[in-house]
Each structure stands twice: as C-alpha cells, then as structure tokens.
Amino acid sequence: MWLGRDMGAEVSAQSYSREERQRYREKVRQNLDVFERMLNTSSFEFDRPMTGLEIELNLVDGSQQPHFHNAEVLAAIADEDYQTELARYNIELNVPPRPLPGDAALELETELRDSLNRADRAARAVGSKIVAIGILPTIMPEHYEGEWISRNNRYTALNDSIFVARGEDIYLDIEGPTGERVATYCDSIAPESACTSVQLHLQVAPAEFAAHWNAAQALSAPQVALAANSPFFFGKRLHAETRIELFKQATDTRPVELKNQGVRPRVFFGERWITSIFDLFEENVRYFPTLLAETSDEDPMAKLEAGVAPQLAELRLHNGTIYRWNRPIYDIVGGKPHLRVENRVLPAGPTIVDVLANAAFYYGAMRMLAHEDRPVWTKMSFAACAENFRRAARDGIDARLYWPGFGELSADELVLRHLLPLAHEGLRQWGVSDAVRDRYLGVVEGRCKTGVNGAEWSTRAVQAFEDSGMDRREALRRMLEMYAVHMDSNEPVHTWPLP
C-alpha cells in the first residue's frame, strides 16, 4: 500500500539543531539532483495506472462533541487501514490502491461501508461515533484547551517548528457571506485538525505528469463547488468550504511582514502551470525552508548507480510539509519508483456514495482534460484558475466560475453543460462500467439540479433549527446528530430531508 507515506512517516526528534538543519538542506538538494537524473534516465512503474483514496474522520461523543480518544478507538478497531491523525478526535482510513476499470467502484463502495460499519461499532464500545464531515461543526475554542494533539512525535515537532518559524501566535480571520466572522489568535496549530479531507491519488507516467497536474488544478474549483461540506467553524457560518482558508491560515509560518513581502504560504495553490513534475519539487526546495530536519544515511546517487531506486527520504519529507492542493508524490513499491498526483481539495463526507461520486467526477474529467489537443490551461491564465478556486471555496455550489469557451457561469451549469459529459466519456475510456458511471455521476447531476451539497444541507438544517427557537450551539448539535443518521444511510446528501 502506498498511501500516506510522505505525510505520515514518524520522526525521531521534536526539535533540531542548526547543524541538523544544514545537513538536511544539503541532503534535500542532493535528492533533488538525483530525482532530476531519474526523470531523464530511470524507468518508472506505469504498467497499470492505479488509484487510491484516503478519508479523514472525526470522533464525537453522545452529545455530538469532539471525543479525544483516538488511541483507544484505534486499539478497538484493530485494523491497520485505520491510522492516527493530528488531533485526538481524528482518525484516517487508508484504502489500498486499485485499478479503475469495470465495477471496481461498486465493489469499493460495499467494502468501505462494511469497513466503516465495523469501525463504528468498535468506536461505540469506547464511547465514540465516527463522523465524516469537512469541519466538525460542534468544535469550539475551549475544546483545544486540554490535551488535544495525538501522541505522535511528528505532530509535536510540526507544531513546534511552525511556531519557531513564525515567531508569534497564529491569527485566524475568516468572514462568511452574512458577516459572521471568526477572528482570534491561536497558540498552536490545533485549528488545522478541524480540517478533515478526502485525498484522491492517481498514478501517472513521468511524461504525462504535468498534463495531469495542470488538469487537476483546473478541476479543483468545480470539485470544491460541488463537494463543499465545511460551512461552520467555532460556531460561525463562514465559507461553504471553510476548510480551504482555515487550513491555509492555521499552518501559516509567515508573520504579517513576510506576507506583505509576498512570501509564499505553505498551503499553496501554486502560481503557474507546469511542464514537468520537477518544476514542483524544485519550487519546494527553492521557496520553502525546512520544518522537519530528519536525515537518513542513504547515498541516493550510489544507490541509483547501483541500479536501485533511492528512497529520497529528505525530499519526500520536505514535500510532505508543503501543502499543495494537488501534491506531487514520488514513491517506491516493490523496489520500483512511481509518480502520483495527490488531489487534496475535497472535504470528507457526507456519505460513501457522495465520496465516490466526487472521485468518479474527478477521475473521469481529469482523463479527458489531460488529453485534449488544446488543453484548458493553454486557454486560461493561472490567475483565473486560482480565482476560481477562491470563489468555489467561499460560495460553494452557488459560485460563479470562469471557463474558456463559456465565460463566467455558475458552477452547477459548468458541470452540467461541460464537465459532466467529459467525466462520463473519461470513465468510459478508463473502461469503467455503465453501472458505475450511472450511479456516481448521477449523484453529481442530482446535486447540480437540486443545488444541494453538504454545505447547503447543513446551512439549511441549522437555519431550520434556529427558526424553531434553538440557539446556534444547540442547532449545530442537532444538525450533526441528524447528519450522522443520514450519513449511515448512505443516501446521497442532495436527497436528505430537512428538519
């Protein structure tokens, strides 16, 4: 299994000396030189393109409040597919990679539901309920006052390194469409743990990486608009997909002066279309200082010259601390190196069928956009692509997006008129069955026609509870309670009834 290695690897130290940081920088640059040589001379695994999936999950107690007991929950689940995450109320499900064709997605849906049902039964035995949602709506500032961080050296080292780099507390400032606002200082990266996502992986050949990454960047805005599921944070109704802006701010190593100088944030959409995967790794080394300075004894050039694929551990660890929304991945399985695009824009939930609908749309549309004779990135500026992404996160399914040949139009219209037919054809070219295409892309079509995704349903449900006389906290609690029941039904969110 190849998921989660760049981000999830354990580290041995919680702080690093100047000498260790210098040695790490030198190793990263050496790794980069070796990687460039590999791209020109090595054979990368690509006999059968594989896809993969990671789902980050929340734990709540009987009152729908975050339940800080992931170690006990993971011990009860006792399944290596489930792993720890940043905060003690988070866990992650890693799905083994598999090919796309045929009915694989329908089989995966059944496997995921069975796995999550087993995990949830185990979690309930220790007082937890598993919930898949982009931001847990009941999380409040006081929840981070106790022992919130998971028992993992990597997370402690990452928290400490971000604050050493920043030199001051992190300031969160996010305002929603009706003027509701969170503006507060934080003395840890705890709010980042509120951002729970789905990551989609696609293995690609080196010569095709740039086209697939560019296509993924262009698709990011429609993906977020369709799938938005994070409208509430610290009790306020903020962006439809608040997770995007919250993640950027909660891990920001830049004090205001560096922001004013134009220093890039570590949560990085990018600033240009690329021509090679090397562009991204080279940017990582050029622009971003070290956070976790763990070094190995590997001599990557010696390994390469001996005919062995080097691990490039330092380059991969550095890559894992730069949070691109479409991240380049170098990995090795069975002694053979391969490359992947890791798509990180999607929130968790609401249901497994919704998650797989989002995945089907992405893989299908990506297939077509990456192979067009005159691809979309040759007709759209990168600035327009980045603005689309910002609008989609803020406005969700109501966002207005720019697309070449169509001008500015609503996200649902763009999907129905252009991207959904592309996704159908792309999945057909992947060899995906008609049953899979009809089930999952039918969910996407239903969302567009009803104008309802997770963020829209949650917002309307909270409003209904407030209209009945509840205060915001109780409305959020009742909404999440209702959400969890519907989540377990595995009916797509656009069909859920409101209270």
C-alpha angles and dihedrals in degrees: 000000000000106000126117099007099123094049104028104049114124119243125211101218136051095204136022137217124234089253092053091050091049092050091047092052090052091049092049091053091047090050090051092054091050092047090053090052091048092054089056100041114015133090113237123202111259109135092122120014110234132203128207140187138206124187122194114208140194130225120217134179128229091283092053091251121135111277111213098205108100094138091058092043093051091048089052093047091048094188120128090215086073116071140174123270135198100285130040091245092057133081132169133222115210114200116207113246119261141169120266106226129107121001095332092123093053090050089048092052091056092045093049094048091049091047094048092046090054091046092048092051089052091047092051089057088066096040101267135118121202115231127182110208134130095244123007100243095209095057111118134181093258091061089071095054094087134048099315105150120090119249096260127118092219094061094047091047091048093050092048094045093052091052093045089053093046098042094206143048119294117253118214117199118168126153127195130217094266096047098265107144143186112207114164145128121245128199094202140029089256094123089061088068088066088069107089117176148171117242121204120201128200123184112220139178116256094245090053098043097094093051092050094046092049090048090049090052092052091047094048095087096050089045093054094043091053097042104035109148107154110082100138131061129162088355096303130113101234128153123348086244100025089164090079096059094033093055091050094050098038094058098036111138092186124097114213094268092060090047089054089052090056097250109167121250119238089236093069132179090186133241107238145026112260137226098199141013085246089070090066098045090045090052089050091056095041100047110026126068123217121280103170111031100193113151131193131208093241119129098207096190092051090050093049092049089050090056095253122126108243120229094226086203096172094050091048094047090050090049088052092060094053108078106210114173086229106033126195113231130200113188142157127224122177090354093302122112122225140173130230140184109225110203109204105169100097126094122226118264155314092178136338090253089054091049092051091045088055089049094048091051091049098047094043098047091041091056091057099039092050092054103041116128090231104025124211094249090063089059102039128058117237088237090059090050091051091048090052089054092050092049093047092053092047100042105023117194090358092060120124112222136188119234128173112256093017104055116207116345140148118283093241092051092048090052096045096044101039122358100046093056087048090052091051091052093043092054090047089054090049087058094249115160124253089242092059094046093048095047100047103030087045087062090053090049090049092053091051094048095047096037089227127130129150095283093049094047093048093048093049092045093052090047090052092051091047091049088056090058105269122135119239097264094051091044090053091048093050092044091053091047090053091043091055092053091051091044090058091051090062091218112143114264096242088066097051116117119235123235 
